C-alpha cells in the first residue's frame, strides 16, 4: 500500500540560497546602472544635463522593480 503524495503548490516554496539573492542584487544594480549610463551619455551628447539622467534613473528603477517582481514570483 502506498501513501498519497501531498498536493504541490498549496504550501510555501523553499527560499532560494545565497546565490539567488546575490543574483537578484546584481540584476538590480546592472539594470539601474545601464539606464543611468545611457542617460549620462544622452545628456553629454545632446547637452541637456540633467534631463536624461533623471529619465534614466526613473526608467532604471522601474525596470529593476519589474525584474525583481518577475524573479520573486518564482518563490511565492
PDB file of N, CA, C, O and CB in Angstrom:
ATOM      1  N   UNK A   1       0.828  -1.171   0.000  1.00  0.00           N
ATOM      2  CA  UNK A   1       0.000   0.000   0.000  1.00  0.00           C
ATOM      3  C   UNK A   1       0.887   1.254   0.000  1.00  0.00           C
ATOM      4  O   UNK A   1       1.868   1.327   0.741  1.00  0.00           O
ATOM      5  CB  UNK A   1      -0.950  -0.013   1.211  1.00  0.00           C
ATOM      6  N   UNK A   2       0.544   2.208  -0.813  1.00  0.00           N
ATOM      7  CA  UNK A   2       1.331   3.444  -0.886  1.00  0.00           C
ATOM      8  C   UNK A   2       0.531   4.601  -0.291  1.00  0.00           C
ATOM      9  O   UNK A   2      -0.700   4.596  -0.291  1.00  0.00           O
ATOM     10  CB  UNK A   2       1.734   3.759  -2.356  1.00  0.00           C
ATOM     11  N   UNK A   3       1.250   5.573   0.205  1.00  0.00           N
ATOM     12  CA  UNK A   3       0.588   6.762   0.747  1.00  0.00           C
ATOM     13  C   UNK A   3       0.529   7.815  -0.344  1.00  0.00           C
ATOM     14  O   UNK A   3       1.461   7.950  -1.136  1.00  0.00           O
ATOM     15  CB  UNK A   3       1.332   7.308   2.008  1.00  0.00           C
ATOM     16  N   UNK A   4      -0.560   8.556  -0.386  1.00  0.00           N
ATOM     17  CA  UNK A   4      -0.651   9.595  -1.430  1.00  0.00           C
ATOM     18  C   UNK A   4       0.325  10.729  -1.147  1.00  0.00           C
ATOM     19  O   UNK A   4       0.612  11.058   0.004  1.00  0.00           O
ATOM     20  CB  UNK A   4      -2.092  10.150  -1.526  1.00  0.00           C
ATOM     21  N   UNK A   5       0.825  11.317  -2.230  1.00  0.00           N
ATOM     22  CA  UNK A   5       1.742  12.440  -2.107  1.00  0.00           C
ATOM     23  C   UNK A   5       0.949  13.703  -1.789  1.00  0.00           C
ATOM     24  O   UNK A   5      -0.175  13.863  -2.263  1.00  0.00           O
ATOM     25  CB  UNK A   5       2.574  12.622  -3.403  1.00  0.00           C
ATOM     26  N   UNK A   6       1.528  14.604  -0.986  1.00  0.00           N
ATOM     27  CA  UNK A   6       0.813  15.856  -0.716  1.00  0.00           C
ATOM     28  C   UNK A   6       0.714  16.696  -1.988  1.00  0.00           C
ATOM     29  O   UNK A   6       1.625  16.681  -2.816  1.00  0.00           O
ATOM     30  CB  UNK A   6       1.520  16.659   0.403  1.00  0.00           C
ATOM     31  N   UNK A   7      -0.375  17.419  -2.142  1.00  0.00           N
ATOM     32  CA  UNK A   7      -0.519  18.249  -3.350  1.00  0.00           C
ATOM     33  C   UNK A   7       0.537  19.340  -3.385  1.00  0.00           C
ATOM     34  O   UNK A   7       0.890  19.917  -2.357  1.00  0.00           O
ATOM     35  CB  UNK A   7      -1.924  18.878  -3.415  1.00  0.00           C
ATOM     36  N   UNK A   8       1.032  19.611  -4.576  1.00  0.00           N
ATOM     37  CA  UNK A   8       2.043  20.644  -4.755  1.00  0.00           C
ATOM     38  C   UNK A   8       1.366  21.975  -5.021  1.00  0.00           C
ATOM     39  O   UNK A   8       0.272  22.033  -5.582  1.00  0.00           O
ATOM     40  CB  UNK A   8       3.005  20.285  -5.903  1.00  0.00           C
ATOM     41  N   UNK A   9       2.030  23.035  -4.612  1.00  0.00           N
ATOM     42  CA  UNK A   9       1.526  24.372  -4.884  1.00  0.00           C
ATOM     43  C   UNK A   9       0.668  24.944  -3.775  1.00  0.00           C
ATOM     44  O   UNK A   9       0.320  26.124  -3.827  1.00  0.00           O
ATOM     45  CB  UNK A   9       0.749  24.360  -6.138  1.00  0.00           C
ATOM     46  N   UNK A  10       0.309  24.144  -2.763  1.00  0.00           N
ATOM     47  CA  UNK A  10      -0.527  24.661  -1.691  1.00  0.00           C
ATOM     48  C   UNK A  10       0.286  25.364  -0.612  1.00  0.00           C
ATOM     49  O   UNK A  10      -0.185  26.337  -0.023  1.00  0.00           O
ATOM     50  CB  UNK A  10      -1.327  23.541  -1.079  1.00  0.00           C
ATOM     51  N   UNK A  11       1.491  24.890  -0.345  1.00  0.00           N
ATOM     52  CA  UNK A  11       2.311  25.463   0.719  1.00  0.00           C
ATOM     53  C   UNK A  11       3.366  26.394   0.160  1.00  0.00           C
ATOM     54  O   UNK A  11       3.513  26.531  -1.054  1.00  0.00           O
ATOM     55  CB  UNK A  11       2.970  24.363   1.532  1.00  0.00           C
ATOM     56  N   UNK A  12       4.102  27.034   1.062  1.00  0.00           N
ATOM     57  CA  UNK A  12       5.181  27.918   0.599  1.00  0.00           C
ATOM     58  C   UNK A  12       6.327  27.122   0.000  1.00  0.00           C
ATOM     59  O   UNK A  12       6.607  26.002   0.427  1.00  0.00           O
ATOM     60  CB  UNK A  12       5.698  28.783   1.751  1.00  0.00           C
ATOM     61  N   UNK A  13       6.978  27.698  -0.977  1.00  0.00           N
ATOM     62  CA  UNK A  13       8.128  27.049  -1.603  1.00  0.00           C
ATOM     63  C   UNK A  13       9.375  27.320  -0.788  1.00  0.00           C
ATOM     64  O   UNK A  13       9.396  28.215   0.058  1.00  0.00           O
ATOM     65  CB  UNK A  13       8.316  27.535  -3.054  1.00  0.00           C
ATOM     66  N   UNK A  14      10.402  26.551  -1.044  1.00  0.00           N
ATOM     67  CA  UNK A  14      11.662  26.771  -0.347  1.00  0.00           C
ATOM     68  C   UNK A  14      12.277  28.094  -0.777  1.00  0.00           C
ATOM     69  O   UNK A  14      12.189  28.491  -1.939  1.00  0.00           O
ATOM     70  CB  UNK A  14      12.638  25.615  -0.610  1.00  0.00           C
ATOM     71  N   UNK A  15      12.896  28.763   0.177  1.00  0.00           N
ATOM     72  CA  UNK A  15      13.562  30.023  -0.146  1.00  0.00           C
ATOM     73  C   UNK A  15      14.846  29.741  -0.899  1.00  0.00           C
ATOM     74  O   UNK A  15      15.471  28.703  -0.683  1.00  0.00           O
ATOM     75  CB  UNK A  15      13.852  30.842   1.131  1.00  0.00           C
ATOM     76  N   UNK A  16      15.249  30.636  -1.771  1.00  0.00           N
ATOM     77  CA  UNK A  16      16.472  30.421  -2.540  1.00  0.00           C
ATOM     78  C   UNK A  16      17.710  30.576  -1.664  1.00  0.00           C
ATOM     79  O   UNK A  16      17.651  31.131  -0.567  1.00  0.00           O
ATOM     80  CB  UNK A  16      16.537  31.395  -3.716  1.00  0.00           C
ATOM     81  N   UNK A  17      18.794  30.091  -2.155  1.00  0.00           N
ATOM     82  CA  UNK A  17      20.050  30.198  -1.439  1.00  0.00           C
ATOM     83  C   UNK A  17      20.698  31.555  -1.613  1.00  0.00           C
ATOM     84  O   UNK A  17      20.135  32.465  -2.221  1.00  0.00           O
ATOM     85  CB  UNK A  17      20.989  29.128  -1.890  1.00  0.00           C
ATOM     86  N   UNK A  18      21.889  31.664  -1.067  1.00  0.00           N
ATOM     87  CA  UNK A  18      22.628  32.926  -1.118  1.00  0.00           C
ATOM     88  C   UNK A  18      22.915  33.341  -2.557  1.00  0.00           C
ATOM     89  O   UNK A  18      22.907  34.532  -2.870  1.00  0.00           O
ATOM     90  CB  UNK A  18      23.939  32.807  -0.338  1.00  0.00           C
ATOM     91  N   UNK A  19      23.163  32.386  -3.422  1.00  0.00           N
ATOM     92  CA  UNK A  19      23.454  32.699  -4.823  1.00  0.00           C
ATOM     93  C   UNK A  19      22.303  33.396  -5.527  1.00  0.00           C
ATOM     94  O   UNK A  19      22.518  34.292  -6.343  1.00  0.00           O
ATOM     95  CB  UNK A  19      23.801  31.440  -5.567  1.00  0.00           C
ATOM     96  N   UNK A  20      21.072  32.982  -5.209  1.00  0.00           N
ATOM     97  CA  UNK A  20      19.911  33.610  -5.841  1.00  0.00           C
ATOM     98  C   UNK A  20      19.749  35.050  -5.368  1.00  0.00           C
ATOM     99  O   UNK A  20      19.403  35.928  -6.159  1.00  0.00           O
ATOM    100  CB  UNK A  20      18.635  32.808  -5.541  1.00  0.00           C
ATOM    101  N   UNK A  21      20.000  35.298  -4.076  1.00  0.00           N
ATOM    102  CA  UNK A  21      19.905  36.669  -3.569  1.00  0.00           C
ATOM    103  C   UNK A  21      21.011  37.544  -4.148  1.00  0.00           C
ATOM    104  O   UNK A  21      20.779  38.710  -4.465  1.00  0.00           O
ATOM    105  CB  UNK A  21      19.974  36.680  -2.037  1.00  0.00           C
ATOM    106  N   UNK A  22      22.202  36.992  -4.286  1.00  0.00           N
ATOM    107  CA  UNK A  22      23.300  37.728  -4.904  1.00  0.00           C
ATOM    108  C   UNK A  22      22.952  38.065  -6.353  1.00  0.00           C
ATOM    109  O   UNK A  22      23.191  39.183  -6.809  1.00  0.00           O
ATOM    110  CB  UNK A  22      24.611  36.913  -4.837  1.00  0.00           C
ATOM    111  N   UNK A  23      22.395  37.110  -7.062  1.00  0.00           N
ATOM    112  CA  UNK A  23      21.994  37.334  -8.453  1.00  0.00           C
ATOM    113  C   UNK A  23      20.907  38.387  -8.573  1.00  0.00           C
ATOM    114  O   UNK A  23      20.902  39.169  -9.523  1.00  0.00           O
ATOM    115  CB  UNK A  23      21.516  36.039  -9.074  1.00  0.00           C
ATOM    116  N   UNK A  24      19.983  38.414  -7.616  1.00  0.00           N
ATOM    117  CA  UNK A  24      18.922  39.411  -7.627  1.00  0.00           C
ATOM    118  C   UNK A  24      19.497  40.815  -7.415  1.00  0.00           C
ATOM    119  O   UNK A  24      19.125  41.754  -8.119  1.00  0.00           O
ATOM    120  CB  UNK A  24      17.877  39.091  -6.546  1.00  0.00           C
ATOM    121  N   UNK A  25      20.391  40.951  -6.456  1.00  0.00           N
ATOM    122  CA  UNK A  25      21.021  42.247  -6.217  1.00  0.00           C
ATOM    123  C   UNK A  25      21.847  42.718  -7.396  1.00  0.00           C
ATOM    124  O   UNK A  25      21.840  43.899  -7.746  1.00  0.00           O
ATOM    125  CB  UNK A  25      21.889  42.179  -4.993  1.00  0.00           C
ATOM    126  N   UNK A  26      22.552  41.787  -8.000  1.00  0.00           N
ATOM    127  CA  UNK A  26      23.356  42.124  -9.172  1.00  0.00           C
ATOM    128  C   UNK A  26      22.468  42.544 -10.338  1.00  0.00           C
ATOM    129  O   UNK A  26      22.808  43.465 -11.080  1.00  0.00           O
ATOM    130  CB  UNK A  26      24.233  40.936  -9.578  1.00  0.00           C
ATOM    131  N   UNK A  27      21.348  41.878 -10.498  1.00  0.00           N
ATOM    132  CA  UNK A  27      20.410  42.236 -11.562  1.00  0.00           C
ATOM    133  C   UNK A  27      19.879  43.650 -11.368  1.00  0.00           C
ATOM    134  O   UNK A  27      19.776  44.409 -12.331  1.00  0.00           O
ATOM    135  CB  UNK A  27      19.247  41.239 -11.609  1.00  0.00           C
ATOM    136  N   UNK A  28      19.543  44.009 -10.137  1.00  0.00           N
ATOM    137  CA  UNK A  28      19.042  45.357  -9.852  1.00  0.00           C
ATOM    138  C   UNK A  28      20.119  46.395 -10.153  1.00  0.00           C
ATOM    139  O   UNK A  28      19.852  47.406 -10.801  1.00  0.00           O
ATOM    140  CB  UNK A  28      18.584  45.472  -8.377  1.00  0.00           C
ATOM    141  N   UNK A  29      21.343  46.136  -9.677  1.00  0.00           N
ATOM    142  CA  UNK A  29      22.431  47.097  -9.875  1.00  0.00           C
ATOM    143  C   UNK A  29      22.753  47.294 -11.352  1.00  0.00           C
ATOM    144  O   UNK A  29      22.953  48.422 -11.802  1.00  0.00           O
ATOM    145  CB  UNK A  29      23.679  46.638  -9.134  1.00  0.00           C
ATOM    146  N   UNK A  30      22.801  46.217 -12.093  1.00  0.00           N
ATOM    147  CA  UNK A  30      23.130  46.312 -13.525  1.00  0.00           C
ATOM    148  C   UNK A  30      22.011  47.016 -14.288  1.00  0.00           C
ATOM    149  O   UNK A  30      22.278  47.838 -15.165  1.00  0.00           O
ATOM    150  CB  UNK A  30      23.377  44.904 -14.122  1.00  0.00           C
ATOM    151  N   UNK A  31      20.771  46.699 -13.960  1.00  0.00           N
ATOM    152  CA  UNK A  31      19.639  47.318 -14.653  1.00  0.00           C
ATOM    153  C   UNK A  31      19.633  48.832 -14.450  1.00  0.00           C
ATOM    154  O   UNK A  31      19.525  49.586 -15.416  1.00  0.00           O
ATOM    155  CB  UNK A  31      18.315  46.716 -14.159  1.00  0.00           C
ATOM    156  N   UNK A  32      19.747  49.276 -13.204  1.00  0.00           N
ATOM    157  CA  UNK A  32      19.757  50.709 -12.926  1.00  0.00           C
ATOM    158  C   UNK A  32      21.008  51.348 -13.537  1.00  0.00           C
ATOM    159  O   UNK A  32      20.934  52.433 -14.113  1.00  0.00           O
ATOM    160  CB  UNK A  32      19.699  50.973 -11.396  1.00  0.00           C
ATOM    161  N   UNK A  33      22.139  50.684 -13.412  1.00  0.00           N
ATOM    162  CA  UNK A  33      23.393  51.228 -13.934  1.00  0.00           C
ATOM    163  C   UNK A  33      23.366  51.456 -15.433  1.00  0.00           C
ATOM    164  O   UNK A  33      23.862  52.475 -15.914  1.00  0.00           O
ATOM    165  CB  UNK A  33      24.525  50.312 -13.596  1.00  0.00           C
ATOM    166  N   UNK A  34      22.798  50.527 -16.169  1.00  0.00           N
ATOM    167  CA  UNK A  34      22.730  50.673 -17.628  1.00  0.00           C
ATOM    168  C   UNK A  34      21.898  51.898 -18.014  1.00  0.00           C
ATOM    169  O   UNK A  34      22.296  52.677 -18.879  1.00  0.00           O
ATOM    170  CB  UNK A  34      22.132  49.400 -18.270  1.00  0.00           C
ATOM    171  N   UNK A  35      20.743  52.062 -17.367  1.00  0.00           N
ATOM    172  CA  UNK A  35      19.892  53.208 -17.702  1.00  0.00           C
ATOM    173  C   UNK A  35      20.535  54.533 -17.284  1.00  0.00           C
ATOM    174  O   UNK A  35      20.386  55.539 -17.979  1.00  0.00           O
ATOM    175  CB  UNK A  35      18.522  53.060 -17.032  1.00  0.00           C
ATOM    176  N   UNK A  36      21.244  54.540 -16.162  1.00  0.00           N
ATOM    177  CA  UNK A  36      21.929  55.761 -15.732  1.00  0.00           C
ATOM    178  C   UNK A  36      23.038  56.114 -16.718  1.00  0.00           C
ATOM    179  O   UNK A  36      23.190  57.277 -17.094  1.00  0.00           O
ATOM    180  CB  UNK A  36      22.508  55.593 -14.307  1.00  0.00           C
ATOM    181  N   UNK A  37      23.804  55.126 -17.132  1.00  0.00           N
ATOM    182  CA  UNK A  37      24.870  55.387 -18.108  1.00  0.00           C
ATOM    183  C   UNK A  37      24.307  55.875 -19.444  1.00  0.00           C
ATOM    184  O   UNK A  37      24.877  56.768 -20.071  1.00  0.00           O
ATOM    185  CB  UNK A  37      25.707  54.121 -18.329  1.00  0.00           C
ATOM    186  N   UNK A  38      23.200  55.295 -19.873  1.00  0.00           N
ATOM    187  CA  UNK A  38      22.564  55.775 -21.104  1.00  0.00           C
ATOM    188  C   UNK A  38      22.075  57.214 -20.947  1.00  0.00           C
ATOM    189  O   UNK A  38      22.182  58.012 -21.878  1.00  0.00           O
ATOM    190  CB  UNK A  38      21.391  54.861 -21.490  1.00  0.00           C
ATOM    191  N   UNK A  39      21.543  57.542 -19.777  1.00  0.00           N
ATOM    192  CA  UNK A  39      21.111  58.914 -19.525  1.00  0.00           C
ATOM    193  C   UNK A  39      22.265  59.895 -19.514  1.00  0.00           C
ATOM    194  O   UNK A  39      22.153  60.997 -20.051  1.00  0.00           O
ATOM    195  CB  UNK A  39      20.376  58.991 -18.219  1.00  0.00           C
ATOM    196  N   UNK A  40      23.376  59.502 -18.902  1.00  0.00           N
ATOM    197  CA  UNK A  40      24.565  60.360 -18.894  1.00  0.00           C
ATOM    198  C   UNK A  40      25.111  60.561 -20.303  1.00  0.00           C
ATOM    199  O   UNK A  40      25.508  61.665 -20.673  1.00  0.00           O
ATOM    200  CB  UNK A  40      25.651  59.759 -17.994  1.00  0.00           C
ATOM    201  N   UNK A  41      25.125  59.487 -21.079  1.00  0.00           N
ATOM    202  CA  UNK A  41      25.603  59.595 -22.462  1.00  0.00           C
ATOM    203  C   UNK A  41      24.699  60.517 -23.277  1.00  0.00           C
ATOM    204  O   UNK A  41      25.185  61.357 -24.035  1.00  0.00           O
ATOM    205  CB  UNK A  41      25.672  58.201 -23.121  1.00  0.00           C
ATOM    206  N   UNK A  42      23.382  60.360 -23.120  1.00  0.00           N
ATOM    207  CA  UNK A  42      22.448  61.206 -23.868  1.00  0.00           C
ATOM    208  C   UNK A  42      22.594  62.669 -23.453  1.00  0.00           C
ATOM    209  O   UNK A  42      22.521  63.560 -24.299  1.00  0.00           O
ATOM    210  CB  UNK A  42      20.997  60.734 -23.650  1.00  0.00           C
ATOM    211  N   UNK A  43      22.797  62.924 -22.167  1.00  0.00           N
ATOM    212  CA  UNK A  43      22.995  64.303 -21.712  1.00  0.00           C
ATOM    213  C   UNK A  43      24.270  64.907 -22.276  1.00  0.00           C
ATOM    214  O   UNK A  43      24.288  66.074 -22.668  1.00  0.00           O
ATOM    215  CB  UNK A  43      23.032  64.356 -20.194  1.00  0.00           C
ATOM    216  N   UNK A  44      25.327  64.124 -22.318  1.00  0.00           N
ATOM    217  CA  UNK A  44      26.589  64.637 -22.853  1.00  0.00           C
ATOM    218  C   UNK A  44      26.489  64.893 -24.357  1.00  0.00           C
ATOM    219  O   UNK A  44      27.052  65.861 -24.867  1.00  0.00           O
ATOM    220  CB  UNK A  44      27.729  63.653 -22.563  1.00  0.00           C
ATOM    221  N   UNK A  45      25.778  64.030 -25.050  1.00  0.00           N
ATOM    222  CA  UNK A  45      25.644  64.164 -26.496  1.00  0.00           C
ATOM    223  C   UNK A  45      24.737  65.338 -26.871  1.00  0.00           C
ATOM    224  O   UNK A  45      25.061  66.125 -27.760  1.00  0.00           O
ATOM    225  CB  UNK A  45      25.099  62.870 -27.095  1.00  0.00           C
ATOM    226  N   UNK A  46      23.608  65.443 -26.187  1.00  0.00           N
ATOM    227  CA  UNK A  46      22.612  66.461 -26.536  1.00  0.00           C
ATOM    228  C   UNK A  46      22.729  67.733 -25.696  1.00  0.00           C
ATOM    229  O   UNK A  46      21.995  68.694 -25.926  1.00  0.00           O
ATOM    230  CB  UNK A  46      21.226  65.887 -26.381  1.00  0.00           C
ATOM    231  N   UNK A  47      23.641  67.747 -24.729  1.00  0.00           N
ATOM    232  CA  UNK A  47      23.845  68.885 -23.836  1.00  0.00           C
ATOM    233  C   UNK A  47      22.539  69.311 -23.150  1.00  0.00           C
ATOM    234  O   UNK A  47      22.159  70.482 -23.176  1.00  0.00           O
ATOM    235  CB  UNK A  47      24.434  70.063 -24.616  1.00  0.00           C
ATOM    236  N   UNK A  48      21.867  68.334 -22.541  1.00  0.00           N
ATOM    237  CA  UNK A  48      20.590  68.576 -21.865  1.00  0.00           C
ATOM    238  C   UNK A  48      20.653  68.197 -20.393  1.00  0.00           C
ATOM    239  O   UNK A  48      19.644  67.821 -19.798  1.00  0.00           O
ATOM    240  CB  UNK A  48      19.473  67.798 -22.550  1.00  0.00           C
ATOM    241  N   UNK A  49      21.827  68.297 -19.816  1.00  0.00           N
ATOM    242  CA  UNK A  49      22.033  67.859 -18.433  1.00  0.00           C
ATOM    243  C   UNK A  49      21.071  68.554 -17.490  1.00  0.00           C
ATOM    244  O   UNK A  49      20.888  69.761 -17.649  1.00  0.00           O
ATOM    245  CB  UNK A  49      23.470  68.121 -17.996  1.00  0.00           C
ATOM    246  N   UNK A  50      20.474  67.938 -16.573  1.00  0.00           N
ATOM    247  CA  UNK A  50      20.416  66.537 -16.158  1.00  0.00           C
ATOM    248  C   UNK A  50      19.145  65.819 -16.601  1.00  0.00           C
ATOM    249  O   UNK A  50      18.733  64.850 -15.964  1.00  0.00           O
ATOM    250  CB  UNK A  50      20.534  66.452 -14.669  1.00  0.00           C
ATOM    251  N   UNK A  51      18.520  66.276 -17.681  1.00  0.00           N
ATOM    252  CA  UNK A  51      17.230  65.738 -18.115  1.00  0.00           C
ATOM    253  C   UNK A  51      17.268  64.221 -18.309  1.00  0.00           C
ATOM    254  O   UNK A  51      16.484  63.500 -17.691  1.00  0.00           O
ATOM    255  CB  UNK A  51      16.798  66.408 -19.408  1.00  0.00           C
ATOM    256  N   UNK A  52      18.162  63.736 -19.154  1.00  0.00           N
ATOM    257  CA  UNK A  52      18.174  62.306 -19.457  1.00  0.00           C
ATOM    258  C   UNK A  52      18.748  61.469 -18.314  1.00  0.00           C
ATOM    259  O   UNK A  52      18.469  60.273 -18.227  1.00  0.00           O
ATOM    260  CB  UNK A  52      18.970  62.055 -20.719  1.00  0.00           C
ATOM    261  N   UNK A  53      19.536  62.076 -17.447  1.00  0.00           N
ATOM    262  CA  UNK A  53      19.995  61.357 -16.260  1.00  0.00           C
ATOM    263  C   UNK A  53      18.808  61.023 -15.369  1.00  0.00           C
ATOM    264  O   UNK A  53      18.694  59.901 -14.874  1.00  0.00           O
ATOM    265  CB  UNK A  53      21.038  62.189 -15.481  1.00  0.00           C
ATOM    266  N   UNK A  54      17.930  61.989 -15.166  1.00  0.00           N
ATOM    267  CA  UNK A  54      16.740  61.757 -14.349  1.00  0.00           C
ATOM    268  C   UNK A  54      15.824  60.732 -15.012  1.00  0.00           C
ATOM    269  O   UNK A  54      15.280  59.854 -14.343  1.00  0.00           O
ATOM    270  CB  UNK A  54      15.981  63.076 -14.114  1.00  0.00           C
ATOM    271  N   UNK A  55      15.658  60.845 -16.313  1.00  0.00           N
ATOM    272  CA  UNK A  55      14.842  59.872 -17.051  1.00  0.00           C
ATOM    273  C   UNK A  55      15.461  58.482 -16.930  1.00  0.00           C
ATOM    274  O   UNK A  55      14.741  57.498 -16.758  1.00  0.00           O
ATOM    275  CB  UNK A  55      14.709  60.279 -18.548  1.00  0.00           C
ATOM    276  N   UNK A  56      16.777  58.392 -17.019  1.00  0.00           N
ATOM    277  CA  UNK A  56      17.460  57.102 -16.883  1.00  0.00           C
ATOM    278  C   UNK A  56      17.298  56.503 -15.507  1.00  0.00           C
ATOM    279  O   UNK A  56      17.122  55.292 -15.371  1.00  0.00           O
ATOM    280  CB  UNK A  56      18.922  57.253 -17.191  1.00  0.00           C
ATOM    281  N   UNK A  57      17.356  57.345 -14.474  1.00  0.00           N
ATOM    282  CA  UNK A  57      17.162  56.843 -13.112  1.00  0.00           C
ATOM    283  C   UNK A  57      15.749  56.306 -12.934  1.00  0.00           C
ATOM    284  O   UNK A  57      15.557  55.230 -12.366  1.00  0.00           O
ATOM    285  CB  UNK A  57      17.443  57.950 -12.081  1.00  0.00           C
ATOM    286  N   UNK A  58      14.765  57.047 -13.415  1.00  0.00           N
ATOM    287  CA  UNK A  58      13.367  56.621 -13.279  1.00  0.00           C
ATOM    288  C   UNK A  58      13.118  55.324 -14.049  1.00  0.00           C
ATOM    289  O   UNK A  58      12.520  54.389 -13.518  1.00  0.00           O
ATOM    290  CB  UNK A  58      12.413  57.728 -13.780  1.00  0.00           C
ATOM    291  N   UNK A  59      13.575  55.270 -15.296  1.00  0.00           N
ATOM    292  CA  UNK A  59      13.374  54.055 -16.092  1.00  0.00           C
ATOM    293  C   UNK A  59      14.154  52.874 -15.520  1.00  0.00           C
ATOM    294  O   UNK A  59      13.673  51.741 -15.541  1.00  0.00           O
ATOM    295  CB  UNK A  59      13.791  54.299 -17.544  1.00  0.00           C
ATOM    296  N   UNK A  60      15.345  53.134 -15.015  1.00  0.00           N
ATOM    297  CA  UNK A  60      16.142  52.070 -14.418  1.00  0.00           C
ATOM    298  C   UNK A  60      15.488  51.504 -13.180  1.00  0.00           C
ATOM    299  O   UNK A  60      15.465  50.288 -12.991  1.00  0.00           O
ATOM    300  CB  UNK A  60      17.518  52.574 -14.079  1.00  0.00           C
ATOM    301  N   UNK A  61      14.955  52.366 -12.334  1.00  0.00           N
ATOM    302  CA  UNK A  61      14.266  51.888 -11.126  1.00  0.00           C
ATOM    303  C   UNK A  61      12.994  51.122 -11.475  1.00  0.00           C
ATOM    304  O   UNK A  61      12.704  50.089 -10.873  1.00  0.00           O
ATOM    305  CB  UNK A  61      13.925  53.067 -10.203  1.00  0.00           C
ATOM    306  N   UNK A  62      12.241  51.622 -12.438  1.00  0.00           N
ATOM    307  CA  UNK A  62      11.025  50.922 -12.850  1.00  0.00           C
ATOM    308  C   UNK A  62      11.352  49.560 -13.443  1.00  0.00           C
ATOM    309  O   UNK A  62      10.667  48.575 -13.165  1.00  0.00           O
ATOM    310  CB  UNK A  62      10.241  51.759 -13.863  1.00  0.00           C
ATOM    311  N   UNK A  63      12.382  49.504 -14.244  1.00  0.00           N
ATOM    312  CA  UNK A  63      12.799  48.232 -14.831  1.00  0.00           C
ATOM    313  C   UNK A  63      13.316  47.269 -13.769  1.00  0.00           C
ATOM    314  O   UNK A  63      13.067  46.066 -13.848  1.00  0.00           O
ATOM    315  CB  UNK A  63      13.874  48.465 -15.888  1.00  0.00           C
ATOM    316  N   UNK A  64      14.032  47.789 -12.779  1.00  0.00           N
ATOM    317  CA  UNK A  64      14.543  46.948 -11.697  1.00  0.00           C
ATOM    318  C   UNK A  64      13.399  46.371 -10.866  1.00  0.00           C
ATOM    319  O   UNK A  64      13.449  45.210 -10.460  1.00  0.00           O
ATOM    320  CB  UNK A  64      15.495  47.753 -10.798  1.00  0.00           C
ATOM    321  N   UNK A  65      12.372  47.176 -10.614  1.00  0.00           N
ATOM    322  CA  UNK A  65      11.210  46.682  -9.864  1.00  0.00           C
ATOM    323  C   UNK A  65      10.498  45.594 -10.652  1.00  0.00           C
ATOM    324  O   UNK A  65      10.126  44.563 -10.089  1.00  0.00           O
ATOM    325  CB  UNK A  65      10.233  47.835  -9.544  1.00  0.00           C
ATOM    326  N   UNK A  66      10.306  45.812 -11.946  1.00  0.00           N
ATOM    327  CA  UNK A  66       9.640  44.804 -12.774  1.00  0.00           C
ATOM    328  C   UNK A  66      10.437  43.503 -12.812  1.00  0.00           C
ATOM    329  O   UNK A  66       9.860  42.418 -12.731  1.00  0.00           O
ATOM    330  CB  UNK A  66       9.437  45.335 -14.195  1.00  0.00           C
ATOM    331  N   UNK A  67      11.740  43.607 -12.933  1.00  0.00           N
ATOM    332  CA  UNK A  67      12.593  42.422 -12.951  1.00  0.00           C
ATOM    333  C   UNK A  67      12.557  41.705 -11.611  1.00  0.00           C
ATOM    334  O   UNK A  67      12.519  40.476 -11.566  1.00  0.00           O
ATOM    335  CB  UNK A  67      14.029  42.802 -13.305  1.00  0.00           C
ATOM    336  N   UNK A  68      12.568  42.459 -10.523  1.00  0.00           N
ATOM    337  CA  UNK A  68      12.512  41.869  -9.191  1.00  0.00           C
ATOM    338  C   UNK A  68      11.199  41.138  -8.969  1.00  0.00           C
ATOM    339  O   UNK A  68      11.184  40.055  -8.385  1.00  0.00           O
ATOM    340  CB  UNK A  68      12.698  42.941  -8.127  1.00  0.00           C
ATOM    341  N   UNK A  69      10.108  41.715  -9.425  1.00  0.00           N
ATOM    342  CA  UNK A  69       8.792  41.062  -9.278  1.00  0.00           C
ATOM    343  C   UNK A  69       8.771  39.739 -10.033  1.00  0.00           C
ATOM    344  O   UNK A  69       8.280  38.735  -9.517  1.00  0.00           O
ATOM    345  CB  UNK A  69       7.655  41.987  -9.792  1.00  0.00           C
ATOM    346  N   UNK A  70       9.296  39.733 -11.242  1.00  0.00           N
ATOM    347  CA  UNK A  70       9.321  38.505 -12.038  1.00  0.00           C
ATOM    348  C   UNK A  70      10.170  37.437 -11.352  1.00  0.00           C
ATOM    349  O   UNK A  70       9.768  36.276 -11.284  1.00  0.00           O
ATOM    350  CB  UNK A  70       9.861  38.788 -13.454  1.00  0.00           C
ATOM    351  N   UNK A  71      11.327  37.818 -10.850  1.00  0.00           N
ATOM    352  CA  UNK A  71      12.203  36.853 -10.184  1.00  0.00           C
ATOM    353  C   UNK A  71      11.622  36.394  -8.855  1.00  0.00           C
ATOM    354  O   UNK A  71      11.778  35.228  -8.491  1.00  0.00           O
ATOM    355  CB  UNK A  71      13.583  37.458  -9.964  1.00  0.00           C
ATOM    356  N   UNK A  72      10.957  37.281  -8.122  1.00  0.00           N
ATOM    357  CA  UNK A  72      10.376  36.917  -6.820  1.00  0.00           C
ATOM    358  C   UNK A  72       9.174  36.000  -6.965  1.00  0.00           C
ATOM    359  O   UNK A  72       8.896  35.217  -6.057  1.00  0.00           O
ATOM    360  CB  UNK A  72       9.969  38.168  -6.057  1.00  0.00           C
ATOM    361  N   UNK A  73       8.455  36.071  -8.074  1.00  0.00           N
ATOM    362  CA  UNK A  73       7.286  35.212  -8.284  1.00  0.00           C
ATOM    363  C   UNK A  73       7.667  33.736  -8.324  1.00  0.00           C
ATOM    364  O   UNK A  73       6.815  32.873  -8.110  1.00  0.00           O
ATOM    365  CB  UNK A  73       6.576  35.596  -9.577  1.00  0.00           C
ATOM    366  N   UNK A  74       8.925  33.438  -8.594  1.00  0.00           N
ATOM    367  CA  UNK A  74       9.371  32.048  -8.601  1.00  0.00           C
ATOM    368  C   UNK A  74       9.252  31.426  -7.218  1.00  0.00           C
ATOM    369  O   UNK A  74       9.057  30.218  -7.092  1.00  0.00           O
ATOM    370  CB  UNK A  74      10.813  31.953  -9.095  1.00  0.00           C
ATOM    371  N   UNK A  75       9.369  32.248  -6.181  1.00  0.00           N
ATOM    372  CA  UNK A  75       9.436  31.733  -4.819  1.00  0.00           C
ATOM    373  C   UNK A  75       8.180  32.024  -4.003  1.00  0.00           C
ATOM    374  O   UNK A  75       8.133  31.706  -2.814  1.00  0.00           O
ATOM    375  CB  UNK A  75      10.628  32.313  -4.122  1.00  0.00           C
ATOM    376  N   UNK A  76       7.178  32.613  -4.612  1.00  0.00           N
ATOM    377  CA  UNK A  76       5.933  32.902  -3.893  1.00  0.00           C
ATOM    378  C   UNK A  76       4.838  31.965  -4.309  1.00  0.00           C
ATOM    379  O   UNK A  76       3.719  32.062  -3.806  1.00  0.00           O
ATOM    380  CB  UNK A  76       5.496  34.333  -4.123  1.00  0.00           C
TER     381      UNK A  76
END
